[in-house]
């Protein structure tokens, strides 16, 4: 008997098998191992339970009434590729197991199951892998969200820069027009008396070109 697992950490596994004895045997063992078990005896019921309850893992027999196992597998993978689906298959139908792996099954176990520890280990491994994939998916979502937010922020900064540049250009044009229309000479100096700006009247007054005045120290 395994140590009890707290209910909030129990993994929910859906067992899908039309064999009553196999279904109940698997259920008893996995319940003792700390899993919360759901049971379905045909493919249609399995699909309905999966859509409604969203179990953490699925243990799926391939030979099912109503809807066959491969069809069930395909639909489960379409709905949630991160949910582990482990196939339980008879030794005489290995081709079906191979097809199931191609369709997206995570692993397969041959029936009759001689060692239930193998089953538990397979499910534990699938659970760890699922957790890694979900974590990676969430991390990628966070990164994509951060990239989108940063991109939008850069777009806003660029628009603001363009507006500021346009405003400065407009202001500069107005300033230049006032300077050039003035009847007096204007020479603008900095704190160290270096020439910052002049108008054409200043050039006419001093005999220097505007460019030459811009290179002079007062």
N, C-alpha and C positions, 0 to 999 in steps of 0.2 A: 504494500500500500504506500502510495506517495504522500508526502506532506501536503496538506491542503493549501491551495493558492487563493489569495484574496479575490473576491468577486470582481473588483474593478480592474484586475490585471488578467482575468481569464480570457483566453483566446477562443473565439467562437468558430467551430468547424462544422460544415454541412457535409453529412455523409449521404451519398446517393448510391443506393444499391437495391436491386429488386429481390435479393436473397435475404429473407427475414433473419435467418440465423447469423449470417455474416454482418448484416446491418447492426443487430443488437450486440453481437460480440465486440465489434469495433466501438460501438457506443459505450459499452461498459468499461472497456479498457481506457479509452480516451477520457471518459469522465473521471475515472480514478487517477488519471495522469494530470488532471487540472484543466481540462478543456471543457468548454460549454458546448454541448452537442445538439445539432439539429438533424432531423432525419427526413429523408425523402426516398420513396420507393420507385419513382418513375421520373422520366426526364421533364415532363411538363410541370410536375409539382416542384422539382428542383429549381427550375427557372423562375417560377413564381415566388418561391421562398427566397431565392437569392436577390431578386429585385426588391422584395419587401424588407428583408432583414439585413442584407448586406453583410454576410458572415466574413470573418477574417481569412478563412481558408476553405477549400472544397476538396473532399475525398470522393472521387468519381469513378464508378464502374462504367465500362464502355457499352455493355450490353444491357439496355434498358427498354422497358415498354413505353409506348406512347411517343416519346421523342428519344432517338438513339443518343448514345453517349458522345459521339463525335460532334453531333449537331449541338448538343448542350454545351460542350467545351467551346465551340466556336462562338456561341452567343455570350458565354461568360467572359471570354477574352475580349470580345467587342465592348462589353459593358465596363469591364474593369481589368485591364491588363496587369495591374499591380497586385491583384488577388491571386495567391498561389492556388493552382489546381493540380492535385496529385492524382494520377490515374492508378486504379487497382484493376489489374487485368489478369486473366487466366494465362497459364503458360503456353497454351496452344494458339494464342492469338497475338503473338508478338508483333505482327505486321500492323495491327491496330494500335498497339502502344507506340510504335515508331511514328505512325501517322499523327497520333495525338501530340507527340512531342513537336512535330512540325507545325501543328496548329496552335501551339502555345502552352501546352502542359509543362509544368515545372519539373515533374519527375514521375516515375511510375514504380509500382510495387507489384510483384507477381503473386497471384493467389494460387493455392492457399498460402496465407502468411504464416511462415514457420516461426518467426521471431517477432513478437510485437514491439520489441525494443527498436527494431529496424524501422517500423512504422513511425514510432514516436520521434526517432532521430531525424527521419525524413521531414516530418512536419516542423520540427524545431528549426532545422536548417532552412526550410522554406520561409518560416516566419522571420528569421534573422535577415534573410535576403530581401524579403518584402519590406522590412523596416528600413533597410539601407536604400532601396529604390525609392520609397516614399520620402525619406529624408533628402535624398538627392533631388527628387522632383520639387520638393518644397524649397530647397536651397536655390534651384534654378529659377523658380518663380520669384523668389525674393530678389535675385540678381537682375532678372528681367524687369521687375518693378522698379528697382533702384536705377537701372539704365534709362527706363522711360522717364522717371522723375527727373534725373539729371539732364536728359536730353531736352525735356520741356523747360527746365530751368535755364539751360544754355540758350534755347530759342528766345525765352523772355529777355535774357541779358543782351542778346544780339539785337533784338528789336529796340530795347531801351538805348543801346549804344548807337543804333542808327538814328533814333529820334534825337538823342543828345547831339550827335555829330551834325545832323541837319540843322538843329537849333543854333549850334555854334557857327556853322557856315553862314546861316542867315544873319546872325549877329555880327559876324566878321564883315560880311558884305555891307551891312548898314554902317558899321564903324568906318570902313574904308571909304564909303561914299561921302560921309560927313567930313573926314579928313581931307579928301581930295577937293571937295567943293569949298573948303574954307579959304577965305582971302588972306589969312595969316599963315606964317610958317609954323609948323608943329614939329617938335623933336621930343620924343618920349625917352626918358632915361631911367635906368634901374638905380638901386641904392648905391651902386659903385660907379655911377655915371657912365656906364656903357650904354650905347644907343640901342634902344629896343625898337623904335619905329619912327618914321619920318614921313612927311608928305612931300609932294612935288614942289610946293612953294618953298620948303626948306632947302631943297636942292638948288632952286633958282637963286635963293638968297645967298647961299654959301659958295656956290660954284661947284659943288660936288653932285654926282649923281645920287639918286636914292640908294642904289646898291653900295656905293662908296661910303655914304654916311652910315649905313648899317654896319660897316666894319670898323668904324672909328670909335675912339674913346673921347669923351668930351673934354 
